[in-house]
């Protein structure tokens, strides 16, 4: 079902979430921030959470000083001018290397999405200068756990998206995308729907969770004032069970790999 | 300047815009719809307008019955299983063909962006079954003209984005992107900015206009209830003069063409 009702889409930054540490209770932090930000929860609300705080809470930090690069990692590191220990982690997190040139390493992450450096970012979370943060082990499950806690606390039917910023083919600038989804349609399928004129629609699949992830990314920002979670009201499609995997273009249908 | 202030991002559908015809006054239609939708204009507001109504107002419809396909168009049409007259128009609108397989024709539009079918869509605008709609001739100029009219009528400093829905490498589902921009930063450049921890940011260029175009696309929808214009309050970056061309990855820096 894809019935829509025109309504405003409102994205509210959830303020005052502290630096998240391993084991922190994200649901409690988000509920507290929502209360401080004046959010009154309703059925159909969605929370978009930055990958970084999910990974930190799950302890996905790695001290590069504990990583021994393989010969293959050393070779790729030389080619891409990256830290061989980082490249070793990227390879462990990846299913395939798509492009490797100086400064750039684009891979298919083992979860299926194509991105730079397997989504691994520098972090201060280990208390070491050489600390990096991996993506959550299973972002859909992370989203589902968080949603379950938020729904229990609020008594509302909610959705959760975990977003990250990815670069793109053809266009400059990163864009927020959904890397984990629970209770929100990742893809909205309009096949068989018609336009005002009775013509079958040209566009048949909308990356709805990605569009919302991008909107939230705009509110989150990237710099020192970054906001790691955003409350959304007015997501225009009916909520349903879903997975970020709906958004992964099957390898054999991808003309640009 | 990239200073941000956390604030809600509110996207309001502009209701009651009728089917747009060649020569219609888009600014007047948008101002009327905004008034009906309860919008009180403020400095910094942005309007996102669907490409389709800009093209219709500019008379960019073509009756395929008036198009003679070249031999090259016939050849590509056979390969892609598309109408040779449509392929002829796609070629005229394009700088380069990137991929052509059955059902799919991906090109670099002469304005620089990579998309399917040069952004040409079927339309009823000619009163013929064989009518298609081309993109605006110069989307930045279209955005600038509209902005100028809206600013004059409201007395406010505004931004305008013309959006369209593009498919993507690697991921399924279309996403709204900016194909014309006026008064809004297309790209936000964070090079030299630091995170909470004093580390230089990994992400240095944000596709801000694309993120907003995606958010608006969610509000617009694609099907019979589509909304062709959205009012935005709370765009988090300072407005400035810009162009969609900032978002085009230079050919020589694109590893996926």
Interface residues (C-beta under 8 A of the other chain):
Chain A: X2 X4 X5 X6 X7 X8 X9 X10 X11 X12 X13 X15 X19 X99 X101 X104 X106 X113 X114 X121 X122 X124 X165 X168 X169 X170 X171 X172 X173 X174 X175 X176 X177 X186 X187 X188 X190 X193 X194 X195 X196 X197 X199 X201 X202 X203 X205 X206 X207 X208 X210 X211 X212 X214 X215 X217 X218 X219 X221 X222 X223 X224 X225 X226 X227 X234 X235 X236 X246 X247 X248 X249 X254 X255 X256 X257
Chain B: X2 X4 X5 X6 X7 X8 X9 X10 X11 X12 X13 X15 X19 X99 X101 X104 X106 X113 X114 X121 X122 X124 X165 X168 X169 X170 X171 X172 X173 X174 X175 X176 X177 X186 X187 X188 X190 X193 X194 X195 X196 X197 X199 X201 X202 X203 X205 X206 X207 X208 X210 X211 X212 X214 X215 X217 X218 X219 X221 X222 X223 X224 X225 X226 X227 X234 X235 X236 X246 X247 X248 X249 X254 X255 X256 X257
